[in-house]
Amino acid sequence: MSLEIIDKYKEKDQLNEKLDNLKEEEQELSTDVLKLQDPEYIARYLREKFYYSKNNEYIIKLPDKKQED
């Protein structure tokens, strides 16, 4: 009987941790939804991701920084 109780407490702890992670993910997704409702954010995101530019704007891609050991 006591082993069952201990197992249930462990399961409860695991589920609470999972719930906390899901709440954090929900918060991040809510933030993303708000950002995606902003036309300026969308325009900047698309320019960065797909290398689009405004008139008289140049895109210069720099090499990724390599981590030195």
C-alpha positions as protocol buffer text, in pm:
chain_id: "A"
residue {
  index: 1
  type: MET
  ca { x: 0 y: 0 z: 0 }
}
residue {
  index: 2
  type: SER
  ca { x: 274 y: 248 z: 91 }
}
residue {
  index: 3
  type: LEU
  ca { x: 460 y: 171 z: -233 }
}
residue {
  index: 4
  type: GLU
  ca { x: 149 y: 267 z: -426 }
}
residue {
  index: 5
  type: ILE
  ca { x: 132 y: 597 z: -242 }
}
residue {
  index: 6
  type: ILE
  ca { x: 498 y: 668 z: -312 }
}
residue {
  index: 7
  type: ASP
  ca { x: 445 y: 585 z: -680 }
}
residue {
  index: 8
  type: LYS
  ca { x: 145 y: 816 z: -693 }
}
residue {
  index: 9
  type: TYR
  ca { x: 347 y: 1101 z: -540 }
}
residue {
  index: 10
  type: LYS
  ca { x: 622 y: 1044 z: -796 }
}
residue {
  index: 11
  type: GLU
  ca { x: 365 y: 1041 z: -1074 }
}
residue {
  index: 12
  type: LYS
  ca { x: 210 y: 1359 z: -935 }
}
residue {
  index: 13
  type: ASP
  ca { x: 551 y: 1530 z: -930 }
}
residue {
  index: 14
  type: GLN
  ca { x: 618 y: 1424 z: -1289 }
}
residue {
  index: 15
  type: LEU
  ca { x: 277 y: 1547 z: -1402 }
}
residue {
  index: 16
  type: ASN
  ca { x: 325 y: 1878 z: -1222 }
}
residue {
  index: 17
  type: GLU
  ca { x: 659 y: 1923 z: -1395 }
}
residue {
  index: 18
  type: LYS
  ca { x: 499 y: 1843 z: -1730 }
}
residue {
  index: 19
  type: LEU
  ca { x: 220 y: 2091 z: -1655 }
}
residue {
  index: 20
  type: ASP
  ca { x: 476 y: 2362 z: -1575 }
}
residue {
  index: 21
  type: ASN
  ca { x: 655 y: 2293 z: -1904 }
}
residue {
  index: 22
  type: LEU
  ca { x: 329 y: 2309 z: -2096 }
}
residue {
  index: 23
  type: LYS
  ca { x: 238 y: 2639 z: -1928 }
}
residue {
  index: 24
  type: GLU
  ca { x: 574 y: 2784 z: -2032 }
}
residue {
  index: 25
  type: GLU
  ca { x: 521 y: 2661 z: -2387 }
}
residue {
  index: 26
  type: GLU
  ca { x: 171 y: 2810 z: -2390 }
}
residue {
  index: 27
  type: GLN
  ca { x: 314 y: 3146 z: -2278 }
}
residue {
  index: 28
  type: GLU
  ca { x: 575 y: 3137 z: -2556 }
}
residue {
  index: 29
  type: LEU
  ca { x: 312 y: 3049 z: -2814 }
}
residue {
  index: 30
  type: SER
  ca { x: 84 y: 3327 z: -2691 }
}
residue {
  index: 31
  type: THR
  ca { x: 371 y: 3571 z: -2729 }
}
residue {
  index: 32
  type: ASP
  ca { x: 434 y: 3443 z: -3081 }
}
residue {
  index: 33
  type: VAL
  ca { x: 67 y: 3489 z: -3169 }
}
residue {
  index: 34
  type: LEU
  ca { x: 80 y: 3850 z: -3053 }
}
residue {
  index: 35
  type: LYS
  ca { x: 398 y: 3913 z: -3252 }
}
residue {
  index: 36
  type: LEU
  ca { x: 247 y: 3762 z: -3566 }
}
residue {
  index: 37
  type: GLN
  ca { x: -42 y: 4007 z: -3546 }
}
residue {
  index: 38
  type: ASP
  ca { x: 204 y: 4294 z: -3594 }
}
residue {
  index: 39
  type: PRO
  ca { x: 263 y: 4365 z: -3966 }
}
residue {
  index: 40
  type: GLU
  ca { x: 600 y: 4528 z: -3894 }
}
residue {
  index: 41
  type: TYR
  ca { x: 720 y: 4218 z: -3710 }
}
residue {
  index: 42
  type: ILE
  ca { x: 608 y: 3992 z: -3995 }
}
residue {
  index: 43
  type: ALA
  ca { x: 784 y: 4210 z: -4250 }
}
residue {
  index: 44
  type: ARG
  ca { x: 1108 y: 4211 z: -4050 }
}
residue {
  index: 45
  type: TYR
  ca { x: 1087 y: 3835 z: -3993 }
}
residue {
  index: 46
  type: LEU
  ca { x: 1036 y: 3763 z: -4362 }
}
residue {
  index: 47
  type: ARG
  ca { x: 1319 y: 3994 z: -4461 }
}
residue {
  index: 48
  type: GLU
  ca { x: 1555 y: 3818 z: -4222 }
}
residue {
  index: 49
  type: LYS
  ca { x: 1446 y: 3465 z: -4302 }
}
residue {
  index: 50
  type: PHE
  ca { x: 1413 y: 3493 z: -4680 }
}
residue {
  index: 51
  type: TYR
  ca { x: 1663 y: 3774 z: -4740 }
}
residue {
  index: 52
  type: TYR
  ca { x: 1407 y: 4018 z: -4877 }
}
residue {
  index: 53
  type: SER
  ca { x: 1504 y: 4383 z: -4875 }
}
residue {
  index: 54
  type: LYS
  ca { x: 1335 y: 4719 z: -4882 }
}
residue {
  index: 55
  type: ASN
  ca { x: 1412 y: 4969 z: -5155 }
}
residue {
  index: 56
  type: ASN
  ca { x: 1771 y: 5099 z: -5124 }
}
residue {
  index: 57
  type: GLU
  ca { x: 1846 y: 4832 z: -4863 }
}
residue {
  index: 58
  type: TYR
  ca { x: 2131 y: 4582 z: -4902 }
}
residue {
  index: 59
  type: ILE
  ca { x: 2159 y: 4240 z: -4748 }
}
residue {
  index: 60
  type: ILE
  ca { x: 2499 y: 4119 z: -4641 }
}
residue {
  index: 61
  type: LYS
  ca { x: 2518 y: 3768 z: -4504 }
}
residue {
  index: 62
  type: LEU
  ca { x: 2806 y: 3712 z: -4266 }
}
residue {
  index: 63
  type: PRO
  ca { x: 2943 y: 3365 z: -4203 }
}
residue {
  index: 64
  type: ASP
  ca { x: 2829 y: 3197 z: -3884 }
}
residue {
  index: 65
  type: LYS
  ca { x: 3068 y: 3237 z: -3597 }
}
residue {
  index: 66
  type: LYS
  ca { x: 3252 y: 2915 z: -3529 }
}
residue {
  index: 67
  type: GLN
  ca { x: 3307 y: 2828 z: -3170 }
}
residue {
  index: 68
  type: GLU
  ca { x: 3671 y: 2793 z: -3085 }
}
residue {
  index: 69
  type: ASP
  ca { x: 3769 y: 2510 z: -2854 }
}
